[in-house]
């Protein structure tokens, strides 16, 4: 089931280009803009 | 977006772009087109699925309205690039904003490839989120 406005978002983990990982909790600003891209150019 | 990243920072917002391409592909892309914000990789598309981002069809891409919007972008200076082999051109994207408690406060799942919110729309959504926090 897809997330809806108002839902709490889990601490998703993604891979960094250098091989490390980044979690949403690593980004600590008051708001987070998450942009899911289409294919890279 | 990358030209106006400072406006997001001024509003106290982080930006994270996520691609379904593997990390090495993202690294090569960033070597050619550096971004002022982090770009991460989600090759399993777990994030895409969590946020309900779907794939479109060739019919969805080649609809007259979508083709027309691409032509408009081209007329405004955007140039289409050749995609790398094996890039999934049918995967749709989306834009989301999370507040300080990591609750989803803004969601725009692209209905078709050119369906993205404007930077101004995103900035306004951040202001609203901050005011409600």
Backbone of each chain as nested JSON, in Angstrom:
{
  "chains": [
    {"id": "A", "residues": [
      {"number": 1, "name": "UNK", "atoms": {"N": [0.86, -1.2, 0.0], "CA": [0.0, 0.0, 0.0], "C": [0.889, 1.241, 0.0]}},
      {"number": 2, "name": "UNK", "atoms": {"N": [0.635, 2.133, -0.936], "CA": [1.469, 3.32, -1.076], "C": [1.211, 4.293, 0.068]}},
      {"number": 3, "name": "UNK", "atoms": {"N": [2.226, 5.059, 0.394], "CA": [2.112, 6.064, 1.437], "C": [1.148, 7.158, 1.02]}},
      {"number": 4, "name": "UNK", "atoms": {"N": [0.404, 7.666, 1.991], "CA": [-0.498, 8.785, 1.752], "C": [-0.074, 9.961, 2.609]}},
      {"number": 5, "name": "UNK", "atoms": {"N": [-0.534, 11.145, 2.214], "CA": [-0.245, 12.333, 3.008], "C": [-0.766, 12.098, 4.429]}},
      {"number": 6, "name": "UNK", "atoms": {"N": [0.103, 12.405, 5.384], "CA": [-0.217, 12.151, 6.789], "C": [0.466, 10.914, 7.336]}},
      {"number": 7, "name": "UNK", "atoms": {"N": [0.863, 10.012, 6.453], "CA": [1.541, 8.79, 6.897], "C": [2.955, 9.096, 7.355]}},
      {"number": 8, "name": "UNK", "atoms": {"N": [3.414, 8.321, 8.306], "CA": [4.809, 8.413, 8.717], "C": [5.637, 7.585, 7.748]}},
      {"number": 9, "name": "UNK", "atoms": {"N": [6.73, 8.153, 7.301], "CA": [7.584, 7.478, 6.329], "C": [8.698, 6.753, 7.069]}},
      {"number": 10, "name": "UNK", "atoms": {"N": [8.879, 5.51, 6.758], "CA": [9.93, 4.722, 7.385], "C": [11.309, 5.219, 7.007]}},
      {"number": 11, "name": "UNK", "atoms": {"N": [12.321, 4.759, 7.735], "CA": [13.683, 5.21, 7.507], "C": [14.289, 4.448, 6.332]}},
      {"number": 12, "name": "UNK", "atoms": {"N": [13.842, 4.822, 5.138], "CA": [14.323, 4.155, 3.93], "C": [15.821, 4.354, 3.763]}},
      {"number": 13, "name": "UNK", "atoms": {"N": [16.451, 3.369, 3.2], "CA": [17.889, 3.422, 2.947], "C": [18.143, 3.288, 1.458]}},
      {"number": 14, "name": "UNK", "atoms": {"N": [19.002, 4.153, 0.956], "CA": [19.364, 4.114, -0.455], "C": [20.884, 4.002, -0.565]}},
      {"number": 15, "name": "UNK", "atoms": {"N": [21.34, 3.738, -1.758], "CA": [22.775, 3.587, -1.978], "C": [23.364, 4.877, -2.521]}},
      {"number": 16, "name": "UNK", "atoms": {"N": [24.506, 5.245, -1.975], "CA": [25.201, 6.427, -2.481], "C": [26.042, 6.05, -3.692]}},
      {"number": 17, "name": "UNK", "atoms": {"N": [26.329, 7.012, -4.57], "CA": [27.13, 6.693, -5.762], "C": [28.51, 6.136, -5.421]}},
      {"number": 18, "name": "UNK", "atoms": {"N": [29.032, 6.491, -4.238], "CA": [30.367, 6.014, -3.875], "C": [30.352, 4.632, -3.232]}},
      {"number": 19, "name": "UNK", "atoms": {"N": [29.176, 4.041, -3.153], "CA": [29.07, 2.692, -2.608], "C": [28.558, 2.635, -1.186]}},
      {"number": 20, "name": "UNK", "atoms": {"N": [28.524, 3.748, -0.492], "CA": [27.976, 3.773, 0.859], "C": [26.459, 3.788, 0.815]}},
      {"number": 21, "name": "UNK", "atoms": {"N": [25.867, 4.019, 1.968], "CA": [24.409, 4.088, 2.011], "C": [23.976, 5.375, 2.698]}},
      {"number": 22, "name": "UNK", "atoms": {"N": [22.78, 5.797, 2.399], "CA": [22.214, 6.994, 3.006], "C": [20.799, 6.656, 3.446]}},
      {"number": 23, "name": "UNK", "atoms": {"N": [20.487, 7.022, 4.691], "CA": [19.147, 6.8, 5.212], "C": [18.434, 8.135, 5.295]}},
      {"number": 24, "name": "UNK", "atoms": {"N": [17.136, 8.09, 5.263], "CA": [16.384, 9.333, 5.379], "C": [16.723, 10.029, 6.688]}},
      {"number": 25, "name": "UNK", "atoms": {"N": [17.022, 9.283, 7.739], "CA": [17.347, 9.89, 9.032], "C": [18.703, 10.595, 9.018]}},
      {"number": 26, "name": "UNK", "atoms": {"N": [19.507, 10.353, 7.979], "CA": [20.777, 11.077, 7.861], "C": [20.551, 12.525, 7.452]}},
      {"number": 27, "name": "UNK", "atoms": {"N": [19.376, 12.803, 6.912], "CA": [19.045, 14.151, 6.459], "C": [18.205, 14.783, 7.555]}},
      {"number": 28, "name": "UNK", "atoms": {"N": [18.744, 15.791, 8.214], "CA": [18.172, 16.262, 9.476], "C": [17.48, 17.615, 9.405]}},
      {"number": 29, "name": "UNK", "atoms": {"N": [17.38, 18.198, 8.232], "CA": [16.699, 19.49, 8.134], "C": [15.222, 19.326, 8.491]}},
      {"number": 30, "name": "UNK", "atoms": {"N": [14.558, 20.406, 8.863], "CA": [13.149, 20.322, 9.256], "C": [12.243, 19.718, 8.192]}},
      {"number": 31, "name": "UNK", "atoms": {"N": [12.529, 19.978, 6.939], "CA": [11.76, 19.316, 5.894], "C": [12.715, 18.63, 4.922]}},
      {"number": 32, "name": "UNK", "atoms": {"N": [12.191, 17.638, 4.268], "CA": [12.968, 16.88, 3.289], "C": [12.15, 16.785, 2.011]}},
      {"number": 33, "name": "UNK", "atoms": {"N": [12.74, 17.232, 0.916], "CA": [12.138, 17.064, -0.394], "C": [12.76, 15.826, -1.018]}},
      {"number": 34, "name": "UNK", "atoms": {"N": [11.926, 14.876, -1.336], "CA": [12.372, 13.602, -1.888], "C": [11.904, 13.55, -3.345]}},
      {"number": 35, "name": "UNK", "atoms": {"N": [12.861, 13.502, -4.237], "CA": [12.532, 13.516, -5.667], "C": [12.904, 12.173, -6.259]}},
      {"number": 36, "name": "UNK", "atoms": {"N": [11.907, 11.434, -6.669], "CA": [12.172, 10.166, -7.344], "C": [12.239, 10.466, -8.839]}},
      {"number": 37, "name": "UNK", "atoms": {"N": [13.389, 10.161, -9.418], "CA": [13.649, 10.5, -10.803], "C": [13.079, 9.469, -11.757]}},
      {"number": 38, "name": "UNK", "atoms": {"N": [12.854, 9.924, -12.972], "CA": [12.666, 8.971, -14.056], "C": [14.054, 8.508, -14.458]}},
      {"number": 39, "name": "UNK", "atoms": {"N": [14.211, 8.03, -15.638], "CA": [15.509, 7.539, -16.058], "C": [16.495, 8.696, -16.104]}},
      {"number": 40, "name": "UNK", "atoms": {"N": [17.779, 8.377, -15.885], "CA": [18.813, 9.398, -16.005], "C": [19.017, 9.72, -17.478]}},
      {"number": 41, "name": "UNK", "atoms": {"N": [19.345, 10.948, -17.756], "CA": [19.585, 11.354, -19.141], "C": [20.867, 10.707, -19.669]}}
    ]},
    {"id": "B", "residues": [
      {"number": 1, "name": "UNK", "atoms": {"N": [15.433, 22.86, -10.785], "CA": [15.572, 22.571, -9.371], "C": [17.006, 22.842, -8.93]}},
      {"number": 2, "name": "UNK", "atoms": {"N": [17.98, 22.325, -9.716], "CA": [19.354, 22.472, -9.225], "C": [19.783, 23.933, -9.217]}},
      {"number": 3, "name": "UNK", "atoms": {"N": [19.185, 24.765, -10.08], "CA": [19.534, 26.189, -10.086], "C": [18.908, 26.939, -8.92]}},
      {"number": 4, "name": "UNK", "atoms": {"N": [17.916, 26.358, -8.267], "CA": [17.213, 27.052, -7.195], "C": [17.344, 26.327, -5.864]}},
      {"number": 5, "name": "UNK", "atoms": {"N": [18.366, 25.489, -5.768], "CA": [18.56, 24.707, -4.55], "C": [18.735, 25.599, -3.329]}},
      {"number": 6, "name": "UNK", "atoms": {"N": [19.364, 26.743, -3.528], "CA": [19.6, 27.648, -2.396], "C": [18.283, 28.078, -1.745]}},
      {"number": 7, "name": "UNK", "atoms": {"N": [17.233, 28.204, -2.544], "CA": [15.931, 28.611, -1.984], "C": [15.392, 27.531, -1.049]}},
      {"number": 8, "name": "UNK", "atoms": {"N": [15.649, 26.292, -1.381], "CA": [15.226, 25.2, -0.505], "C": [16.034, 25.23, 0.793]}},
      {"number": 9, "name": "UNK", "atoms": {"N": [17.313, 25.493, 0.67], "CA": [18.143, 25.563, 1.87], "C": [17.712, 26.711, 2.762]}},
      {"number": 10, "name": "UNK", "atoms": {"N": [17.36, 27.851, 2.132], "CA": [16.925, 29.013, 2.92], "C": [15.654, 28.721, 3.698]}},
      {"number": 11, "name": "UNK", "atoms": {"N": [14.83, 27.827, 3.194], "CA": [13.616, 27.43, 3.905], "C": [13.886, 26.285, 4.889]}},
      {"number": 12, "name": "UNK", "atoms": {"N": [15.133, 25.903, 5.015], "CA": [15.481, 24.854, 5.971], "C": [15.132, 23.464, 5.484]}},
      {"number": 13, "name": "UNK", "atoms": {"N": [15.262, 23.238, 4.195], "CA": [14.883, 21.952, 3.639], "C": [16.074, 21.238, 3.017]}},
      {"number": 14, "name": "UNK", "atoms": {"N": [16.171, 19.959, 3.287], "CA": [17.099, 19.105, 2.559], "C": [16.416, 18.649, 1.283]}},
      {"number": 15, "name": "UNK", "atoms": {"N": [17.203, 18.302, 0.3], "CA": [16.706, 17.715, -0.937], "C": [17.498, 16.439, -1.189]}},
      {"number": 16, "name": "UNK", "atoms": {"N": [16.798, 15.38, -1.498], "CA": [17.441, 14.124, -1.889], "C": [16.761, 13.631, -3.151]}},
      {"number": 17, "name": "UNK", "atoms": {"N": [17.55, 13.467, -4.206], "CA": [17.036, 12.868, -5.437], "C": [17.366, 11.382, -5.424]}},
      {"number": 18, "name": "UNK", "atoms": {"N": [16.454, 10.581, -5.916], "CA": [16.634, 9.132, -5.924], "C": [16.432, 8.621, -7.342]}},
      {"number": 19, "name": "UNK", "atoms": {"N": [17.362, 7.791, -7.775], "CA": [17.284, 7.164, -9.09], "C": [17.216, 5.662, -8.911]}},
      {"number": 20, "name": "UNK", "atoms": {"N": [16.546, 4.987, -9.836], "CA": [16.535, 3.527, -9.777], "C": [17.752, 2.934, -10.489]}},
      {"number": 21, "name": "UNK", "atoms": {"N": [18.565, 3.767, -11.099], "CA": [19.785, 3.279, -11.753], "C": [20.783, 2.837, -10.69]}},
      {"number": 22, "name": "UNK", "atoms": {"N": [21.646, 1.899, -11.024], "CA": [22.629, 1.429, -10.036], "C": [23.606, 2.53, -9.657]}},
      {"number": 23, "name": "UNK", "atoms": {"N": [24.249, 2.408, -8.504], "CA": [25.121, 3.479, -8.01], "C": [26.205, 3.906, -8.986]}},
      {"number": 24, "name": "UNK", "atoms": {"N": [26.791, 2.947, -9.696], "CA": [27.87, 3.323, -10.611], "C": [27.345, 4.165, -11.775]}},
      {"number": 25, "name": "UNK", "atoms": {"N": [26.114, 3.898, -12.185], "CA": [25.505, 4.698, -13.26], "C": [25.227, 6.11, -12.754]}},
      {"number": 26, "name": "UNK", "atoms": {"N": [24.727, 6.201, -11.498], "CA": [24.482, 7.509, -10.896], "C": [25.79, 8.287, -10.776]}},
      {"number": 27, "name": "UNK", "atoms": {"N": [26.859, 7.599, -10.39], "CA": [28.166, 8.263, -10.253], "C": [28.614, 8.839, -11.588]}},
      {"number": 28, "name": "UNK", "atoms": {"N": [28.462, 8.07, -12.654], "CA": [28.864, 8.566, -13.977], "C": [28.015, 9.761, -14.383]}},
      {"number": 29, "name": "UNK", "atoms": {"N": [26.715, 9.678, -14.084], "CA": [25.831, 10.791, -14.414], "C": [26.262, 12.056, -13.666]}},
      {"number": 30, "name": "UNK", "atoms": {"N": [26.585, 11.918, -12.382], "CA": [26.981, 13.08, -11.582], "C": [28.338, 13.631, -12.013]}},
      {"number": 31, "name": "UNK", "atoms": {"N": [29.205, 12.79, -12.541], "CA": [30.481, 13.286, -13.086], "C": [30.217, 14.243, -14.245]}},
      {"number": 32, "name": "UNK", "atoms": {"N": [29.191, 13.933, -15.028], "CA": [28.864, 14.779, -16.179], "C": [27.952, 15.94, -15.799]}},
      {"number": 33, "name": "UNK", "atoms": {"N": [27.084, 15.706, -14.838], "CA": [26.082, 16.705, -14.442], "C": [26.022, 16.792, -12.929]}},
      {"number": 34, "name": "UNK", "atoms": {"N": [26.978, 17.483, -12.322], "CA": [26.983, 17.581, -10.846], "C": [25.712, 18.239, -10.324]}},
      {"number": 35, "name": "UNK", "atoms": {"N": [25.264, 17.778, -9.154], "CA": [24.072, 18.33, -8.521], "C": [24.47, 18.943, -7.18]}},
      {"number": 36, "name": "UNK", "atoms": {"N": [23.787, 20.0, -6.762], "CA": [24.111, 20.609, -5.468], "C": [23.516, 19.841, -4.295]}},
      {"number": 37, "name": "UNK", "atoms": {"N": [22.707, 18.829, -4.571], "CA": [22.096, 18.021, -3.523], "C": [22.44, 16.558, -3.794]}},
      {"number": 38, "name": "UNK", "atoms": {"N": [22.334, 15.714, -2.768], "CA": [22.697, 14.311, -2.981], "C": [21.729, 13.604, -3.928]}},
      {"number": 39, "name": "UNK", "atoms": {"N": [22.285, 12.677, -4.694], "CA": [21.507, 11.797, -5.56], "C": [21.843, 10.372, -5.153]}},
      {"number": 40, "name": "UNK", "atoms": {"N": [20.848, 9.624, -4.774], "CA": [21.054, 8.26, -4.299], "C": [20.441, 7.277, -5.268]}},
      {"number": 41, "name": "UNK", "atoms": {"N": [20.745, 6.018, -5.035], "CA": [20.326, 4.957, -5.936], "C": [19.367, 4.006, -5.229]}},
      {"number": 42, "name": "UNK", "atoms": {"N": [18.335, 3.595, -5.909], "CA": [17.347, 2.648, -5.375], "C": [17.102, 1.578, -6.432]}},
      {"number": 43, "name": "UNK", "atoms": {"N": [18.111, 0.759, -6.726], "CA": [17.954, -0.201, -7.822], "C": [16.866, -1.249, -7.572]}},
      {"number": 44, "name": "UNK", "atoms": {"N": [16.559, -1.543, -6.33], "CA": [15.477, -2.497, -6.065], "C": [14.112, -1.831, -6.188]}},
      {"number": 45, "name": "UNK", "atoms": {"N": [14.108, -0.501, -6.267], "CA": [12.883, 0.317, -6.357], "C": [11.986, 0.142, -5.133]}},
      {"number": 46, "name": "UNK", "atoms": {"N": [12.584, -0.189, -4.015], "CA": [11.785, -0.313, -2.79], "C": [11.157, 1.028, -2.424]}},
      {"number": 47, "name": "UNK", "atoms": {"N": [11.932, 2.099, -2.61], "CA": [11.404, 3.431, -2.331], "C": [10.314, 3.803, -3.321]}},
      {"number": 48, "name": "UNK", "atoms": {"N": [10.558, 3.513, -4.577], "CA": [9.545, 3.786, -5.606], "C": [8.236, 3.076, -5.252]}},
      {"number": 49, "name": "UNK", "atoms": {"N": [8.336, 1.83, -4.82], "CA": [7.134, 1.068, -4.485], "C": [6.481, 1.601, -3.229]}},
      {"number": 50, "name": "UNK", "atoms": {"N": [7.297, 1.972, -2.245], "CA": [6.736, 2.495, -0.993], "C": [5.914, 3.752, -1.243]}},
      {"number": 51, "name": "UNK", "atoms": {"N": [6.355, 4.549, -2.194], "CA": [5.653, 5.787, -2.499], "C": [4.653, 5.63, -3.629]}},
      {"number": 52, "name": "UNK", "atoms": {"N": [4.434, 4.41, -4.065], "CA": [3.386, 4.147, -5.056], "C": [3.694, 4.666, -6.447]}},
      {"number": 53, "name": "UNK", "atoms": {"N": [4.962, 4.639, -6.827], "CA": [5.342, 5.141, -8.154], "C": [5.316, 4.004, -9.154]}},
      {"number": 54, "name": "UNK", "atoms": {"N": [4.582, 4.189, -10.2], "CA": [4.334, 3.109, -11.15], "C": [5.092, 3.338, -12.459]}},
      {"number": 55, "name": "UNK", "atoms": {"N": [4.969, 2.378, -13.323], "CA": [5.517, 2.49, -14.668], "C": [4.375, 2.855, -15.597]}},
      {"number": 56, "name": "UNK", "atoms": {"N": [4.693, 3.664, -16.578], "CA": [3.696, 3.983, -17.576], "C": [3.867, 3.023, -18.751]}},
      {"number": 57, "name": "UNK", "atoms": {"N": [3.198, 3.32, -19.835], "CA": [3.313, 2.511, -21.046], "C": [3.824, 3.399, -22.168]}},
      {"number": 58, "name": "UNK", "atoms": {"N": [4.205, 2.781, -23.274], "CA": [4.615, 3.591, -24.416], "C": [3.455, 4.466, -24.873]}},
      {"number": 59, "name": "UNK", "atoms": {"N": [2.244, 3.949, -24.748], "CA": [1.081, 4.759, -25.091], "C": [0.966, 5.983, -24.194]}},
      {"number": 60, "name": "UNK", "atoms": {"N": [1.341, 5.811, -22.927], "CA": [1.3, 6.922, -21.999], "C": [2.342, 7.993, -22.313]}},
      {"number": 61, "name": "UNK", "atoms": {"N": [3.469, 7.582, -22.855], "CA": [4.529, 8.537, -23.201], "C": [4.234, 9.239, -24.51]}},
      {"number": 62, "name": "UNK", "atoms": {"N": [3.62, 8.518, -25.444], "CA": [3.434, 9.054, -26.784], "C": [2.068, 9.699, -26.98]}},
      {"number": 63, "name": "UNK", "atoms": {"N": [1.373, 9.972, -25.887], "CA": [0.088, 10.684, -26.015], "C": [0.336, 12.081, -26.554]}},
      {"number": 64, "name": "UNK", "atoms": {"N": [-0.581, 12.618, -27.355], "CA": [-0.357, 13.953, -27.956], "C": [-0.039, 15.027, -26.912]}},
      {"number": 65, "name": "UNK", "atoms": {"N": [-0.726, 15.028, -25.782], "CA": [-0.473, 16.038, -24.764], "C": [0.938, 15.953, -24.215]}},
      {"number": 66, "name": "UNK", "atoms": {"N": [1.416, 14.742, -24.02], "CA": [2.761, 14.56, -23.488], "C": [3.801, 14.965, -24.521]}},
      {"number": 67, "name": "UNK", "atoms": {"N": [3.584, 14.549, -25.768], "CA": [4.502, 14.936, -26.836], "C": [4.527, 16.455, -26.962]}},
      {"number": 68, "name": "UNK", "atoms": {"N": [3.366, 17.067, -26.871], "CA": [3.287, 18.521, -26.954], "C": [4.062, 19.207, -25.835]}},
      {"number": 69, "name": "UNK", "atoms": {"N": [3.974, 18.647, -24.625], "CA": [4.72, 19.246, -23.504], "C": [6.221, 19.088, -23.711]}},
      {"number": 70, "name": "UNK", "atoms": {"N": [6.648, 17.947, -24.25], "CA": [8.071, 17.792, -24.558], "C": [8.512, 18.815, -25.603]}},
      {"number": 71, "name": "UNK", "atoms": {"N": [7.659, 19.034, -26.613], "CA": [8.01, 20.037, -27.627], "C": [8.132, 21.416, -26.983]}},
      {"number": 72, "name": "UNK", "atoms": {"N": [7.232, 21.727, -26.061], "CA": [7.314, 22.997, -25.356], "C": [8.613, 23.128, -24.578]}},
      {"number": 73, "name": "UNK", "atoms": {"N": [9.027, 22.039, -23.927], "CA": [10.295, 22.055, -23.198], "C": [11.457, 22.282, -24.157]}},
      {"number": 74, "name": "UNK", "atoms": {"N": [11.417, 21.632, -25.301], "CA": [12.491, 21.793, -26.289], "C": [12.551, 23.235, -26.76]}},
      {"number": 75, "name": "UNK", "atoms": {"N": [11.393, 23.823, -26.985], "CA": [11.371, 25.219, -27.432], "C": [11.909, 26.156, -26.362]}},
      {"number": 76, "name": "UNK", "atoms": {"N": [11.857, 25.728, -25.097], "CA": [12.38, 26.563, -24.009], "C": [13.828, 26.217, -23.685]}},
      {"number": 77, "name": "UNK", "atoms": {"N": [14.447, 25.405, -24.542], "CA": [15.881, 25.171, -24.399], "C": [16.284, 23.813, -23.866]}},
      {"number": 78, "name": "UNK", "atoms": {"N": [15.325, 23.013, -23.413], "CA": [15.665, 21.678, -22.927], "C": [15.963, 20.787, -24.124]}},
      {"number": 79, "name": "UNK", "atoms": {"N": [16.998, 19.988, -23.997], "CA": [17.328, 19.067, -25.071], "C": [17.222, 17.634, -24.564]}},
      {"number": 80, "name": "UNK", "atoms": {"N": [16.521, 16.79, -25.28], "CA": [16.469, 15.388, -24.853], "C": [17.842, 14.743, -25.029]}},
      {"number": 81, "name": "UNK", "atoms": {"N": [18.182, 13.868, -24.097], "CA": [19.459, 13.162, -24.179], "C": [19.206, 11.709, -24.514]}},
      {"number": 82, "name": "UNK", "atoms": {"N": [20.167, 11.144, -25.155], "CA": [20.066, 9.718, -25.44], "C": [20.153, 8.971, -24.112]}},
      {"number": 83, "name": "UNK", "atoms": {"N": [19.254, 8.053, -23.902], "CA": [19.287, 7.305, -22.648], "C": [20.28, 6.166, -22.773]}},
      {"number": 84, "name": "UNK", "atoms": {"N": [20.822, 5.785, -21.652], "CA": [21.745, 4.654, -21.648], "C": [20.961, 3.383, -21.932]}},
      {"number": 85, "name": "UNK", "atoms": {"N": [21.69, 2.41, -22.442], "CA": [21.053, 1.121, -22.694], "C": [20.522, 0.57, -21.387]}},
      {"number": 86, "name": "UNK", "atoms": {"N": [19.419, -0.076, -21.413], "CA": [18.79, -0.699, -20.246], "C": [18.152, 0.294, -19.276]}},
      {"number": 87, "name": "UNK", "atoms": {"N": [18.149, 1.569, -19.596], "CA": [17.411, 2.501, -18.748], "C": [15.915, 2.239, -18.931]}},
      {"number": 88, "name": "UNK", "atoms": {"N": [15.189, 2.187, -17.829], "CA": [13.756, 1.944, -17.888], "C": [13.042, 3.274, -18.102]}},
      {"number": 89, "name": "UNK", "atoms": {"N": [12.754, 3.595, -19.344], "CA": [12.162, 4.9, -19.643], "C": [10.687, 4.949, -19.264]}},
      {"number": 90, "name": "UNK", "atoms": {"N": [10.121, 3.83, -18.865], "CA": [8.707, 3.804, -18.508], "C": [8.45, 4.048, -17.02]}},
      {"number": 91, "name": "UNK", "atoms": {"N": [9.5, 4.0, -16.206], "CA": [9.324, 4.241, -14.772], "C": [8.979, 5.705, -14.552]}},
      {"number": 92, "name": "UNK", "atoms": {"N": [7.883, 5.953, -13.848], "CA": [7.494, 7.318, -13.541], "C": [8.126, 7.761, -12.23]}},
      {"number": 93, "name": "UNK", "atoms": {"N": [8.258, 9.06, -12.082], "CA": [8.839, 9.606, -10.868], "C": [7.783, 10.238, -9.983]}},
      {"number": 94, "name": "UNK", "atoms": {"N": [8.251, 10.98, -8.997], "CA": [7.334, 11.658, -8.091], "C": [8.1, 12.565, -7.159]}},
      {"number": 95, "name": "UNK", "atoms": {"N": [7.382, 13.488, -6.569], "CA": [7.981, 14.461, -5.673], "C": [7.219, 14.448, -4.358]}},
      {"number": 96, "name": "UNK", "atoms": {"N": [7.953, 14.387, -3.257], "CA": [7.335, 14.251, -1.947], "C": [8.042, 15.166, -0.96]}},
      {"number": 97, "name": "UNK", "atoms": {"N": [7.291, 15.619, 0.028], "CA": [7.883, 16.432, 1.082], "C": [7.507, 15.814, 2.423]}},
      {"number": 98, "name": "UNK", "atoms": {"N": [8.549, 15.655, 3.256], "CA": [8.366, 15.11, 4.596], "C": [8.632, 16.225, 5.601]}},
      {"number": 99, "name": "UNK", "atoms": {"N": [7.851, 16.28, 6.679], "CA": [8.094, 17.296, 7.703], "C": [9.116, 16.79, 8.721]}},
      {"number": 100, "name": "UNK", "atoms": {"N": [9.356, 17.577, 9.776], "CA": [10.4, 17.221, 10.729], "C": [10.106, 15.908, 11.451]}},
      {"number": 101, "name": "UNK", "atoms": {"N": [8.858, 15.525, 11.521], "CA": [8.523, 14.242, 12.15], "C": [8.47, 13.127, 11.105]}},
      {"number": 102, "name": "UNK", "atoms": {"N": [8.947, 13.459, 9.898], "CA": [9.012, 12.515, 8.788], "C": [7.631, 11.971, 8.422]}},
      {"number": 103, "name": "UNK", "atoms": {"N": [6.656, 12.863, 8.528], "CA": [5.332, 12.551, 8.017], "C": [5.239, 13.143, 6.613]}},
      {"number": 104, "name": "UNK", "atoms": {"N": [4.55, 12.473, 5.753], "CA": [4.368, 12.924, 4.381], "C": [3.37, 14.08, 4.373]}},
      {"number": 105, "name": "UNK", "atoms": {"N": [3.819, 15.245, 3.876], "CA": [2.942, 16.42, 3.853], "C": [2.622, 16.87, 2.433]}},
      {"number": 106, "name": "UNK", "atoms": {"N": [3.312, 16.339, 1.447], "CA": [3.071, 16.693, 0.056], "C": [3.415, 15.475, -0.78]}},
      {"number": 107, "name": "UNK", "atoms": {"N": [2.559, 15.17, -1.735], "CA": [2.823, 14.021, -2.603], "C": [2.334, 14.341, -4.009]}},
      {"number": 108, "name": "UNK", "atoms": {"N": [3.215, 14.177, -4.966], "CA": [2.81, 14.303, -6.373], "C": [3.454, 13.149, -7.126]}},
      {"number": 109, "name": "UNK", "atoms": {"N": [2.618, 12.18, -7.439], "CA": [3.069, 11.043, -8.252], "C": [2.808, 11.401, -9.71]}},
      {"number": 110, "name": "UNK", "atoms": {"N": [3.834, 11.35, -10.523], "CA": [3.67, 11.745, -11.916], "C": [2.671, 10.824, -12.613]}},
      {"number": 111, "name": "UNK", "atoms": {"N": [1.672, 11.444, -13.237], "CA": [0.701, 10.669, -14.012], "C": [1.246, 10.348, -15.395]}},
      {"number": 112, "name": "UNK", "atoms": {"N": [2.144, 11.18, -15.848], "CA": [2.831, 10.955, -17.116], "C": [4.196, 11.649, -17.013]}},
      {"number": 113, "name": "UNK", "atoms": {"N": [5.087, 11.381, -17.962], "CA": [6.484, 11.782, -17.781], "C": [6.733, 13.261, -17.496]}},
      {"number": 114, "name": "UNK", "atoms": {"N": [5.941, 14.147, -18.054], "CA": [6.209, 15.569, -17.837], "C": [5.441, 16.143, -16.648]}},
      {"number": 115, "name": "UNK", "atoms": {"N": [4.735, 15.324, -15.957], "CA": [3.906, 15.749, -14.827], "C": [4.766, 15.861, -13.567]}},
      {"number": 116, "name": "UNK", "atoms": {"N": [5.329, 17.029, -13.337], "CA": [6.129, 17.289, -12.138], "C": [5.678, 18.636, -11.58]}},
      {"number": 117, "name": "UNK", "atoms": {"N": [5.711, 18.791, -10.269], "CA": [5.366, 20.103, -9.721], "C": [6.449, 21.126, -10.056]}},
      {"number": 118, "name": "UNK", "atoms": {"N": [6.049, 22.375, -10.111], "CA": [7.036, 23.42, -10.335], "C": [7.858, 23.618, -9.065]}},
      {"number": 119, "name": "UNK", "atoms": {"N": [8.989, 24.251, -9.21], "CA": [9.809, 24.566, -8.041], "C": [9.019, 25.463, -7.092]}},
      {"number": 120, "name": "UNK", "atoms": {"N": [8.291, 26.423, -7.663], "CA": [7.488, 27.322, -6.816], "C": [6.448, 26.544, -6.01]}},
      {"number": 121, "name": "UNK", "atoms": {"N": [5.861, 25.537, -6.625], "CA": [4.869, 24.725, -5.913], "C": [5.526, 23.977, -4.753]}},
      {"number": 122, "name": "UNK", "atoms": {"N": [6.694, 23.443, -4.985], "CA": [7.405, 22.732, -3.921], "C": [7.796, 23.688, -2.79]}},
      {"number": 123, "name": "UNK", "atoms": {"N": [8.29, 24.854, -3.149], "CA": [8.682, 25.831, -2.121], "C": [7.474, 26.257, -1.287]}},
      {"number": 124, "name": "UNK", "atoms": {"N": [6.353, 26.443, -1.941], "CA": [5.139, 26.83, -1.209], "C": [4.7, 25.703, -0.278]}},
      {"number": 125, "name": "UNK", "atoms": {"N": [4.816, 24.467, -0.748], "CA": [4.44, 23.33, 0.103], "C": [5.348, 23.247, 1.334]}},
      {"number": 126, "name": "UNK", "atoms": {"N": [6.608, 23.589, 1.165], "CA": [7.526, 23.605, 2.306], "C": [7.112, 24.688, 3.287]}},
      {"number": 127, "name": "UNK", "atoms": {"N": [6.755, 25.861, 2.775], "CA": [6.32, 26.954, 3.663], "C": [5.075, 26.543, 4.442]}},
      {"number": 128, "name": "UNK", "atoms": {"N": [4.146, 25.899, 3.783], "CA": [2.914, 25.457, 4.45], "C": [3.254, 24.417, 5.519]}},
      {"number": 129, "name": "UNK", "atoms": {"N": [4.122, 23.48, 5.184], "CA": [4.507, 22.447, 6.142], "C": [5.164, 23.078, 7.378]}},
      {"number": 130, "name": "UNK", "atoms": {"N": [6.007, 24.055, 7.141], "CA": [6.703, 24.71, 8.253], "C": [5.702, 25.468, 9.126]}},
      {"number": 131, "name": "UNK", "atoms": {"N": [4.717, 26.083, 8.514], "CA": [3.728, 26.859, 9.273], "C": [2.846, 25.939, 10.122]}},
      {"number": 132, "name": "UNK", "atoms": {"N": [2.603, 24.742, 9.642], "CA": [1.732, 23.811, 10.357], "C": [2.478, 23.006, 11.412]}},
      {"number": 133, "name": "UNK", "atoms": {"N": [3.786, 23.058, 11.368], "CA": [4.6, 22.23, 12.272], "C": [4.583, 22.74, 13.705]}}
    ]}
  ]
}
